[in-house]
Amino acid sequence: MTFPADFVWGAATAAHQVEGGNWNSDCWALEHAKPSFFVEPSGVACDQFARYADDLAILAGLGLNTYRFSIEWARVEPEEGAFSQQILDHYKRVIDACWTRNIQPMATFHHFTNPRWVARDGGWAGDRIADRFARYCEVTAEALGDQLAYACTINEINLPDSLEELMSRVKTKYPERVAAGEAAMGAPIESFFLFAGLEGYTQRAVRAHHLARDAIKAAAPHVPVGMTMSIQECEAEDTDAARSAVSAYKQRVYAPYYEAAKADDFLGVQTYTRMRFGADGKYTRRPPQGVELTQMGYEYRPKALGAACRDAWAATQTPIIVTESGIATQDDDRRRAFIRSALASVSAAMADGVDIRGYVYWTLLDNFEWMSGYAPTFGLVGVDRRTMARAIKPSAVMIGEIARANGLDAAEKSADRVLSAGAAVGVSDR
């Protein structure tokens, strides 16, 4: 099972989850509300705003060729129309550090968080979001765009649609957290991306993507641009009701974005598990008894990735990059097995004609997993919460071996290098 010579092999992060101190964002405000939907605040996160060079050295040492990161809107445009040259210069240094290490920079322009001033004026529930996001993308792309290898406009653009029912129940169950969050942000809870799945969101989001794509392309015509989507394998019981439910779900949550992606250079596919629809047509949120679960409560289902890629390709015929695939677990043997199986499903899909051009693991570092805090560990590299020291895991060595060999056979040969991984890659203890 080999991959094309130009296949993208990478790992991903998101600014708010790793940089630390992103106090001007709506998410920071929600974390510090009392009571909060978040089990703990992000704080210093992984201190990557200062340590990015060390982390890129680790990624390059492993043998990966791509780093997906996000540019933080709340830092770039801290107040409406006021753009920070200091922050743009910082991200230029991050990009330069990638190229210096032969790493392709893949930037995401929006990964869940907004500046507080955007939230106060409606955020993703407001009609001005598309134009404001496009202006931020225009300024950022003019400063940085021609130095990028890939650009992603909006991370998991369809996630608010997918979460609509769940977040509605959450708001009903925890009205005191809603009130505290709204007071902290100075805005309705729906202004925050994860709660934004209201009527009209899809149209606003697609328009924002189109405007952002055009702005980035205007500044950097050679840079491939796409959105990323949350796409899970959908399985229906053998009943008309179940099959109809899957069809309706895909029509609501996937179809509008698939249509928009047809005009893009690539589609980022992000898959973690399988969704099951029962005989009565209802989504079964709890996996069956006895099924292995991850720390996030997801069904352990690595081959869901291949199914999601097949679905996206059939709907769009747009080239695919897997921009996120990973598992939250403390058992790194299970992470290694997950990666091998997920990649096997990608290889099988490619053999059947699906145009998949890369695999980017989520995530490089054990980081801040939004409302779940720091407990879930997705990372290829561990982070000591007290000292910020990095610790390379065997799974990181394995995926590096696969990337160097451009084939899955290398996964079985990586064990010999695991014990010497620290010396081979260079663990940072700063």
LINTA-V816716 format. One line per field, one symbol per residue. ss: DSSP state (2 for helix, 1 for strand, 0 for the rest). phi: phi as a letter, one per 20 degrees, with the letter a starting at -180 (. if undefined). psi: psi as a letter, one per 40 degrees, with the letter a starting at -180 (. if undefined). A space follows every 50 residues. Layout:
ss: ???
phi: ???
psi: ???
This chain:
ss: 01000001111100222200000012222220000000000000000222 22222222222200011111002222001001002222222222222222 00011111110000122222002220002222222222222222222001 11110000222222222222222022222222222000222022200000 22222222222222222220000111011100111100022222222222 22222222222000001111100111100000110000000010000010 00022222222222220001111110000002222222222222222222 20000111111100100002220000000011100000011102222222 222220122222202222002222200000
phi: .dcffefecbccbcgfecfnmefeeffgfffefcfcfefaefleldlfge dgffffffffffoedbcecdeegfefcfcgndeefgfgfffffffffffg dmdeededebcnecffffffdolfedfeffffffffffffffecgfeeeb cdfcflgefgffegfffffffffcffffffffffembfgfffgfdefdgn fgfffffffgffgfffffebgeefcbedcecdfdddfecfffffffffff feedgfegffffeefbcedcccaddddfgenefefefgfnffdefeneff bffgffffffffffeclegddfebaabebeeffffffffgffffffffff feofeddacdfdcfdfceelfemeffdeffcfcffedmfecfegffffff ffffelafgffedegfeffefgffdnfedg
psi: giiidfhhhaiiiiddeddifgeeiddddddeihiiehdiidbebefedd edddddddddddeiehhhiihhddddgdihehhhdddddddddddddddd efhhhhhhehgdiiidddddfdbeeieedddddddddddddddedeeidi hhchhfdeddddeddddddddddgdddddddddddfiidedhdeeegihe dddddddddddddddddddgdehhhiiiihhihhhiigiddddddddddd ddddddddddedeidihhhhhdaihhhideeihhdhiihehhiideeihh gdedddddddddddddfhihhhehhahhiehddddddddddddddddddd deehgheihhhhidihahfbeeaedhheidhihhedeeiihhiddddddd ddddefiedddeeeddeddedddddghhf.
